Amino acid sequence: MKQHIFLASPHMSDEGYEKEFVKEAFDTNWIAPLGKNVTEFEKEMTEKLGAKSAVALSAGTAAIHMALKSIGVGQGDLVFCQSLTFSATANPITYEKAVPVFIDSEASTWNMSPSALQKAFDKYEKLGRLPKAVMAVHLYGNCAHIEEIADICKRYGVPLVEDAAESLGSTYQGKYTGTFGDYGIISFNGNKIITTSGGGMLLVQTEDAEERAKKVLFWSTQARDAARWYQHSEIGYNYRMSNVVAGIGRGQLKVLDQRVEKKRYIFEYYKKRLGHLQGITFQPQSEDTYSNCWLTAIQLSDDCKVRPLAIMTALEEDDVESRPIWKPLHLQPVFADCDFISDVENLHITEEEMGADNSTAGEIFRRGVCLPSDSKMTDADLERICGVVEKLWE
């Protein structure tokens, strides 16, 4: 019987680093959302990435929420947000009753288009409604043109939240993603390049980073005032990472570079084996970037005889997981009333079944497939996957 191949799943270290830190938490009885592992995990992450300050939280989504709250995003405010991403990027905007405005991607990175972002600023400046924040994403671990995006934000004095949930370990011009914006978001969900089973971290890069991080810590631990009795002057949240979970994260951080190396190996393996097939291209990687290749994603041209669904179905029949590209948020029913800014003129629906349009993000979604990228895969697994895909071209 063939073994199931996951898209991406947890990969604990062979050295057992995670067990050592978790055992320490148990031995010292520090299993609650306090303890050495939490503070050390934050410290070790800031040292690794070159960040100013960090707060370990229960999820990357919680980190996004706390970033927006720290900025002061509130009811009726606008937040410019990348459209081609998972819904967790935009959902926290609505938690604060703010309004997302979705920005199209550029073909060269699949991430937020700087020209579309500038177009959005031009439009809303004329309306007298500049955004309260901008949210850019490094999709599947590949870097956005983040310096250009950051420069646009600085010109308007608008904070940048950098969603690096999928790109831990990726660099742009030698600098780690998550450290270009005012705030950076890391995710340790079970499918990420390193995991704590669930969890996230907020990186704070503002001039007053330490002060803002302390305020986030206050909110994320139920906003309890410094009083002898239980007193609360603000609404708080139960967002703090536990000491046990942080222990897993400390162990995983020790093998981050190994995981990045393996993910990049997987990407290159696919590119070598499948790149010759008519109609296949791979997610582009910009110059001066080093991608963690969290997921390997491909595109199929319209003249390709094989369609994305055929690849996903064939792999599923062989007990192999794959996924579509994220469906853009501006095409999601829940965000149907939100504005969308694109460089593409005359936007229209291209395929009613998928609800895709001819925007750059819509075309990437319509033509795309995420191939299995589990860091535990062997060459035999990769050979098996490529064999299934190649048969579709016979």
KETI-309540 format. One record per residue (C-alpha): x, y, z; residue in one letter. Coordinates in Angstrom, 1 decimal, m for minus. Layout:
<balos>
(balo (X, Y, Z), "A")
...
</balos>
This chain:
<balos>
(balo (0.0, 0.0, 0.0), "M")
(balo (1.4, 3.4, m1.0), "K")
(balo (2.2, 5.8, 1.8), "Q")
(balo (0.2, 9.1, 1.9), "H")
(balo (2.2, 12.1, 0.9), "I")
(balo (1.2, 15.4, 2.6), "F")
(balo (1.3, 18.8, 1.1), "L")
(balo (3.2, 20.1, 4.1), "A")
(balo (3.2, 18.7, 7.6), "S")
(balo (5.1, 19.1, 10.9), "P")
(balo (8.7, 17.9, 10.9), "H")
(balo (10.3, 17.5, 14.3), "M")
(balo (14.1, 17.6, 14.5), "S")
(balo (16.0, 14.4, 14.4), "D")
(balo (18.1, 15.7, 17.3), "E")
(balo (15.1, 15.9, 19.6), "G")
(balo (15.6, 19.6, 20.5), "Y")
(balo (11.9, 20.1, 20.9), "E")
(balo (11.6, 17.3, 23.5), "K")
(balo (14.3, 18.8, 25.6), "E")
(balo (12.6, 22.2, 25.9), "F")
(balo (9.2, 20.7, 26.5), "V")
(balo (10.6, 18.3, 29.1), "K")
(balo (12.1, 21.3, 30.9), "E")
(balo (8.6, 23.0, 30.9), "A")
(balo (7.1, 19.8, 32.5), "F")
(balo (9.9, 19.3, 34.9), "D")
(balo (9.6, 22.9, 36.2), "T")
(balo (5.8, 22.8, 36.0), "N")
(balo (5.8, 25.9, 33.8), "W")
(balo (3.2, 24.7, 31.3), "I")
(balo (0.9, 27.8, 31.3), "A")
(balo (1.3, 30.9, 29.2), "P")
(balo (4.4, 32.0, 31.2), "L")
(balo (7.9, 30.7, 31.6), "G")
(balo (11.4, 30.6, 30.2), "K")
(balo (10.6, 29.0, 26.9), "N")
(balo (8.2, 31.9, 25.9), "V")
(balo (10.7, 34.7, 26.7), "T")
(balo (13.6, 32.8, 25.2), "E")
(balo (11.7, 32.0, 22.1), "F")
(balo (11.0, 35.7, 21.6), "E")
(balo (14.6, 36.6, 22.3), "K")
(balo (16.0, 33.9, 19.9), "E")
(balo (13.7, 34.9, 17.1), "M")
(balo (14.6, 38.5, 17.3), "T")
(balo (18.3, 37.6, 17.3), "E")
(balo (17.8, 35.3, 14.3), "K")
(balo (15.9, 37.8, 12.2), "L")
(balo (17.4, 41.0, 13.4), "G")
(balo (14.1, 42.3, 14.8), "A")
(balo (13.7, 44.9, 17.5), "K")
(balo (11.1, 43.3, 19.6), "S")
(balo (8.7, 40.3, 19.5), "A")
(balo (5.7, 38.9, 21.2), "V")
(balo (4.8, 35.2, 21.0), "A")
(balo (1.1, 34.6, 20.5), "L")
(balo (m1.4, 31.9, 19.9), "S")
(balo (m1.6, 32.3, 16.1), "A")
(balo (m0.3, 34.3, 13.2), "G")
(balo (m3.9, 35.6, 12.9), "T")
(balo (m3.7, 36.9, 16.5), "A")
(balo (m0.4, 38.7, 15.6), "A")
(balo (m2.1, 40.4, 12.7), "I")
(balo (m4.9, 41.5, 14.9), "H")
(balo (m2.5, 42.9, 17.5), "M")
(balo (m0.6, 44.7, 14.8), "A")
(balo (m3.7, 46.5, 13.6), "L")
(balo (m4.8, 47.3, 17.1), "K")
(balo (m1.3, 48.7, 17.9), "S")
(balo (m1.6, 50.9, 14.8), "I")
(balo (m4.9, 52.2, 16.0), "G")
(balo (m7.1, 50.7, 13.2), "V")
(balo (m10.7, 51.2, 14.1), "G")
(balo (m14.3, 51.3, 12.9), "Q")
(balo (m14.6, 52.7, 9.3), "G")
(balo (m10.8, 52.9, 8.7), "D")
(balo (m9.4, 51.6, 5.4), "L")
(balo (m6.7, 49.0, 5.2), "V")
(balo (m5.0, 48.3, 1.9), "F")
(balo (m4.5, 44.5, 1.8), "C")
(balo (m3.0, 42.1, m0.8), "Q")
(balo (m5.8, 40.1, m2.5), "S")
(balo (m3.8, 37.0, m3.4), "L")
(balo (m3.5, 35.4, 0.1), "T")
(balo (m5.2, 33.3, 2.7), "F")
(balo (m8.3, 34.8, 4.4), "S")
(balo (m6.4, 35.0, 7.7), "A")
(balo (m4.5, 38.0, 6.4), "T")
(balo (m7.7, 40.1, 6.0), "A")
(balo (m10.0, 38.7, 8.6), "N")
(balo (m8.5, 40.7, 11.5), "P")
(balo (m9.3, 43.9, 9.6), "I")
(balo (m12.9, 43.1, 10.2), "T")
(balo (m12.4, 42.3, 13.9), "Y")
(balo (m11.7, 46.0, 14.4), "E")
(balo (m14.7, 46.9, 12.1), "K")
(balo (m12.3, 48.4, 9.5), "A")
(balo (m12.7, 48.1, 5.8), "V")
(balo (m10.3, 46.2, 3.5), "P")
(balo (m9.4, 47.5, 0.1), "V")
(balo (m7.8, 44.7, m1.9), "F")
(balo (m4.7, 45.2, m4.1), "I")
(balo (m3.8, 43.1, m7.1), "D")
(balo (m0.6, 41.2, m7.5), "S")
(balo (2.2, 41.7, m10.0), "E")
(balo (3.2, 38.8, m12.3), "A")
(balo (6.9, 39.1, m11.4), "S")
(balo (6.5, 38.1, m7.8), "T")
(balo (2.8, 37.1, m7.4), "W")
(balo (2.7, 39.5, m4.5), "N")
(balo (1.3, 43.0, m4.0), "M")
(balo (1.9, 45.2, m7.1), "S")
(balo (3.6, 48.4, m6.1), "P")
(balo (2.0, 50.2, m9.1), "S")
(balo (m1.5, 49.0, m8.1), "A")
(balo (m0.7, 50.1, m4.5), "L")
(balo (0.2, 53.5, m5.8), "Q")
(balo (m3.0, 53.6, m7.8), "K")
(balo (m5.0, 52.9, m4.6), "A")
(balo (m3.2, 55.7, m2.8), "F")
(balo (m4.0, 58.1, m5.7), "D")
(balo (m7.6, 57.1, m5.7), "K")
(balo (m8.3, 57.4, m2.0), "Y")
(balo (m6.1, 60.5, m1.4), "E")
(balo (m8.4, 62.3, m3.8), "K")
(balo (m11.4, 61.1, m1.7), "L")
(balo (m9.7, 62.3, 1.4), "G")
(balo (m9.4, 58.8, 2.9), "R")
(balo (m5.9, 57.5, 3.2), "L")
(balo (m5.6, 54.0, 4.7), "P")
(balo (m4.8, 53.5, 8.3), "K")
(balo (m2.4, 50.6, 7.3), "A")
(balo (m1.1, 48.6, 4.4), "V")
(balo (m0.8, 44.8, 4.6), "M")
(balo (1.6, 43.1, 2.2), "A")
(balo (2.3, 39.3, 2.0), "V")
(balo (5.3, 37.2, 0.9), "H")
(balo (3.2, 34.5, m0.8), "L")
(balo (4.4, 30.9, m0.5), "Y")
(balo (7.7, 32.1, 0.9), "G")
(balo (8.7, 34.3, m2.1), "N")
(balo (9.6, 37.9, m1.4), "C")
(balo (7.4, 40.8, m2.5), "A")
(balo (9.1, 44.0, m3.8), "H")
(balo (9.0, 45.0, m0.2), "I")
(balo (11.3, 47.9, m0.2), "E")
(balo (9.3, 49.6, m3.0), "E")
(balo (6.1, 48.9, m1.1), "I")
(balo (7.6, 50.3, 2.1), "A")
(balo (8.8, 53.4, 0.3), "D")
(balo (5.3, 54.1, m0.9), "I")
(balo (3.9, 53.7, 2.6), "C")
(balo (6.6, 56.1, 4.0), "K")
(balo (5.7, 58.8, 1.5), "R")
(balo (2.2, 58.8, 2.9), "Y")
(balo (3.1, 58.2, 6.5), "G")
(balo (1.1, 54.9, 6.6), "V")
(balo (2.3, 52.0, 8.7), "P")
(balo (3.2, 48.8, 6.8), "L")
(balo (2.2, 45.4, 8.2), "V")
(balo (4.4, 42.6, 6.6), "E")
(balo (2.6, 39.2, 6.6), "D")
(balo (5.6, 36.9, 6.6), "A")
(balo (3.6, 34.0, 7.9), "A")
(balo (4.7, 31.8, 5.0), "E")
(balo (8.2, 33.2, 4.5), "S")
(balo (10.2, 32.6, 7.7), "L")
(balo (13.8, 32.2, 6.6), "G")
(balo (13.4, 34.1, 3.3), "S")
(balo (15.5, 37.2, 2.7), "T")
(balo (15.4, 40.2, 0.5), "Y")
(balo (18.8, 41.7, m0.2), "Q")
(balo (20.2, 39.7, 2.7), "G")
(balo (17.5, 41.0, 5.2), "K")
(balo (14.9, 38.7, 6.6), "Y")
(balo (11.3, 39.1, 5.6), "T")
(balo (9.1, 40.4, 8.5), "G")
(balo (11.6, 43.1, 9.4), "T")
(balo (11.0, 45.6, 6.6), "F")
(balo (7.6, 46.9, 7.8), "G")
(balo (6.5, 48.5, 11.0), "D")
(balo (5.2, 45.1, 12.1), "Y")
(balo (6.0, 41.6, 10.9), "G")
(balo (3.9, 38.5, 11.2), "I")
(balo (5.2, 35.0, 11.7), "I")
(balo (3.1, 31.8, 11.7), "S")
(balo (3.9, 28.5, 13.3), "F")
(balo (0.8, 26.6, 12.1), "N")
(balo (1.3, 22.9, 11.6), "G")
(balo (1.9, 23.3, 7.8), "N")
(balo (4.5, 26.1, 8.1), "K")
(balo (8.3, 25.6, 7.6), "I")
(balo (8.7, 25.3, 11.4), "I")
(balo (5.8, 24.7, 13.7), "T")
(balo (4.8, 24.9, 17.3), "T")
(balo (1.6, 22.9, 16.4), "S")
(balo (m0.1, 26.2, 16.4), "G")
(balo (1.1, 29.7, 17.2), "G")
(balo (2.5, 32.9, 15.8), "G")
(balo (4.7, 35.8, 16.6), "M")
(balo (4.5, 39.6, 16.2), "L")
(balo (7.6, 41.4, 15.3), "L")
(balo (7.6, 45.1, 16.2), "V")
(balo (10.0, 47.4, 14.2), "Q")
(balo (8.8, 50.9, 15.2), "T")
(balo (11.1, 53.4, 16.9), "E")
(balo (9.2, 52.7, 20.1), "D")
(balo (9.1, 49.0, 19.5), "A")
(balo (9.7, 47.9, 23.1), "E")
(balo (6.8, 50.1, 24.4), "E")
(balo (4.4, 48.8, 21.7), "R")
(balo (5.4, 45.2, 22.3), "A")
(balo (4.6, 45.7, 26.0), "K")
(balo (1.2, 47.0, 25.1), "K")
(balo (0.5, 44.0, 22.9), "V")
(balo (1.6, 41.7, 25.7), "L")
(balo (m0.9, 43.6, 27.9), "F")
(balo (m3.8, 43.1, 25.4), "W")
(balo (m2.9, 39.5, 24.7), "S")
(balo (m3.1, 38.5, 28.4), "T")
(balo (m6.7, 39.8, 29.0), "Q")
(balo (m5.6, 43.5, 29.5), "A")
(balo (m5.4, 43.2, 33.3), "R")
(balo (m4.6, 46.5, 35.0), "D")
(balo (m1.7, 46.7, 37.5), "A")
(balo (m4.0, 46.5, 40.5), "A")
(balo (m4.2, 44.1, 43.4), "R")
(balo (m7.6, 43.0, 42.4), "W")
(balo (m8.8, 42.0, 38.9), "Y")
(balo (m9.4, 45.3, 37.2), "Q")
(balo (m9.7, 45.9, 33.5), "H")
(balo (m9.8, 49.3, 31.8), "S")
(balo (m9.5, 47.9, 28.2), "E")
(balo (m10.8, 44.9, 26.3), "I")
(balo (m8.2, 42.1, 26.3), "G")
(balo (m7.6, 38.9, 24.5), "Y")
(balo (m6.4, 35.4, 25.3), "N")
(balo (m3.7, 35.4, 22.7), "Y")
(balo (m0.5, 34.5, 24.6), "R")
(balo (1.6, 31.5, 23.6), "M")
(balo (2.0, 28.7, 26.2), "S")
(balo (5.4, 27.7, 27.6), "N")
(balo (5.0, 24.2, 26.2), "V")
(balo (4.3, 25.4, 22.7), "V")
(balo (7.1, 27.8, 22.9), "A")
(balo (9.4, 25.0, 23.8), "G")
(balo (8.5, 23.2, 20.6), "I")
(balo (9.3, 26.5, 18.7), "G")
(balo (12.7, 26.9, 20.3), "R")
(balo (13.6, 23.4, 19.2), "G")
(balo (12.2, 24.0, 15.7), "Q")
(balo (14.1, 27.3, 15.3), "L")
(balo (17.4, 25.3, 15.6), "K")
(balo (16.6, 23.5, 12.4), "V")
(balo (15.1, 26.3, 10.4), "L")
(balo (18.0, 26.6, 8.1), "D")
(balo (17.9, 22.9, 7.4), "Q")
(balo (14.2, 23.1, 6.6), "R")
(balo (14.8, 26.0, 4.2), "V")
(balo (17.5, 24.1, 2.5), "E")
(balo (15.2, 21.0, 2.0), "K")
(balo (12.3, 23.2, 0.7), "K")
(balo (14.6, 24.8, m1.8), "R")
(balo (15.9, 21.3, m2.9), "Y")
(balo (12.3, 20.2, m3.5), "I")
(balo (11.6, 23.3, m5.6), "F")
(balo (14.7, 22.7, m7.7), "E")
(balo (13.8, 19.0, m8.1), "Y")
(balo (10.4, 19.8, m9.5), "Y")
(balo (11.8, 22.5, m11.7), "K")
(balo (14.4, 20.1, m13.2), "K")
(balo (11.9, 17.2, m13.6), "R")
(balo (8.8, 19.1, m14.7), "L")
(balo (10.1, 22.3, m16.2), "G")
(balo (10.4, 20.8, m19.7), "H")
(balo (6.7, 20.0, m19.9), "L")
(balo (4.8, 22.2, m22.3), "Q")
(balo (2.9, 24.9, m20.6), "G")
(balo (4.4, 24.7, m17.1), "I")
(balo (6.1, 27.6, m15.4), "T")
(balo (7.1, 28.0, m11.7), "F")
(balo (6.4, 30.8, m9.3), "Q")
(balo (9.0, 33.4, m10.1), "P")
(balo (11.7, 34.5, m7.6), "Q")
(balo (13.0, 38.0, m7.8), "S")
(balo (16.6, 39.1, m8.0), "E")
(balo (18.3, 39.7, m4.7), "D")
(balo (16.0, 37.4, m2.9), "T")
(balo (16.4, 34.0, m1.2), "Y")
(balo (13.1, 32.2, m0.9), "S")
(balo (12.3, 29.5, 1.7), "N")
(balo (10.2, 27.9, m1.0), "C")
(balo (7.6, 26.9, 1.6), "W")
(balo (5.3, 25.6, m1.1), "L")
(balo (6.3, 24.9, m4.7), "T")
(balo (3.6, 26.4, m7.0), "A")
(balo (3.2, 26.1, m10.7), "I")
(balo (1.2, 27.7, m13.5), "Q")
(balo (m0.3, 26.1, m16.6), "L")
(balo (m0.7, 28.3, m19.7), "S")
(balo (m4.0, 28.4, m21.5), "D")
(balo (m2.6, 26.5, m24.4), "D")
(balo (m1.4, 23.7, m22.1), "C")
(balo (m3.4, 20.4, m22.7), "K")
(balo (m3.4, 19.7, m19.0), "V")
(balo (m5.5, 21.7, m16.5), "R")
(balo (m4.9, 22.3, m12.8), "P")
(balo (m7.8, 20.1, m11.7), "L")
(balo (m6.4, 17.2, m13.7), "A")
(balo (m3.1, 17.4, m11.8), "I")
(balo (m4.8, 17.6, m8.4), "M")
(balo (m7.2, 14.7, m9.3), "T")
(balo (m4.4, 12.5, m10.5), "A")
(balo (m2.3, 13.1, m7.4), "L")
(balo (m5.3, 12.6, m5.1), "E")
(balo (m5.9, 9.2, m6.8), "E")
(balo (m2.3, 8.3, m5.9), "D")
(balo (m2.9, 9.3, m2.3), "D")
(balo (m0.9, 12.5, m2.7), "V")
(balo (m2.0, 15.9, m1.4), "E")
(balo (m1.9, 19.1, m3.5), "S")
(balo (m3.9, 22.3, m3.5), "R")
(balo (m5.1, 25.1, m5.6), "P")
(balo (m3.5, 28.5, m5.4), "I")
(balo (m5.3, 30.8, m2.8), "W")
(balo (m8.5, 32.2, m4.3), "K")
(balo (m8.0, 36.0, m4.2), "P")
(balo (m9.9, 37.7, m1.4), "L")
(balo (m11.6, 40.2, m3.8), "H")
(balo (m13.3, 37.1, m5.3), "L")
(balo (m14.5, 35.7, m2.0), "Q")
(balo (m18.2, 36.1, m1.2), "P")
(balo (m17.6, 37.4, 2.3), "V")
(balo (m15.6, 40.4, 0.8), "F")
(balo (m17.9, 41.0, m2.2), "A")
(balo (m18.6, 44.6, m1.3), "D")
(balo (m15.0, 45.6, m0.9), "C")
(balo (m13.1, 47.7, m3.4), "D")
(balo (m10.3, 46.1, m5.5), "F")
(balo (m7.5, 48.0, m7.2), "I")
(balo (m5.7, 46.5, m10.2), "S")
(balo (m3.5, 47.5, m13.1), "D")
(balo (m5.7, 45.4, m15.4), "V")
(balo (m8.3, 47.4, m17.2), "E")
(balo (m11.8, 46.0, m18.0), "N")
(balo (m11.9, 43.4, m15.3), "L")
(balo (m14.3, 40.6, m16.0), "H")
(balo (m15.1, 37.0, m14.9), "I")
(balo (m13.2, 34.5, m16.9), "T")
(balo (m14.6, 31.2, m15.6), "E")
(balo (m17.9, 31.2, m13.8), "E")
(balo (m17.3, 27.8, m12.1), "E")
(balo (m14.3, 29.1, m10.2), "M")
(balo (m15.4, 32.7, m10.0), "G")
(balo (m12.0, 33.8, m11.3), "A")
(balo (m11.4, 37.1, m13.2), "D")
(balo (m8.7, 38.3, m15.5), "N")
(balo (m6.9, 40.3, m12.8), "S")
(balo (m3.3, 39.2, m12.2), "T")
(balo (m4.3, 37.5, m9.0), "A")
(balo (m7.3, 35.9, m10.6), "G")
(balo (m5.2, 34.5, m13.5), "E")
(balo (m2.6, 33.1, m11.0), "I")
(balo (m5.4, 31.4, m9.1), "F")
(balo (m7.1, 30.0, m12.2), "R")
(balo (m4.0, 28.5, m13.6), "R")
(balo (m2.2, 27.4, m10.5), "G")
(balo (m1.4, 24.3, m8.4), "V")
(balo (0.6, 23.9, m5.2), "C")
(balo (2.6, 20.7, m5.4), "L")
(balo (3.5, 18.6, m2.3), "P")
(balo (6.3, 20.3, m0.5), "S")
(balo (6.7, 18.3, 2.7), "D")
(balo (10.2, 18.6, 4.0), "S")
(balo (10.1, 14.9, 5.1), "K")
(balo (9.8, 13.7, 1.5), "M")
(balo (12.4, 11.5, 0.0), "T")
(balo (13.7, 11.4, m3.5), "D")
(balo (11.5, 8.4, m4.1), "A")
(balo (8.5, 10.4, m3.0), "D")
(balo (9.4, 13.2, m5.4), "L")
(balo (10.0, 10.7, m8.2), "E")
(balo (6.5, 9.2, m7.5), "R")
(balo (4.9, 12.7, m7.7), "I")
(balo (6.7, 13.7, m10.8), "C")
(balo (5.8, 10.4, m12.4), "G")
(balo (2.1, 11.0, m11.8), "V")
(balo (2.3, 14.5, m13.3), "V")
(balo (4.3, 13.5, m16.3), "E")
(balo (1.8, 10.8, m17.3), "K")
(balo (m0.7, 13.5, m17.9), "L")
(balo (1.4, 14.8, m20.8), "W")
(balo (1.7, 11.5, m22.5), "E")
</balos>
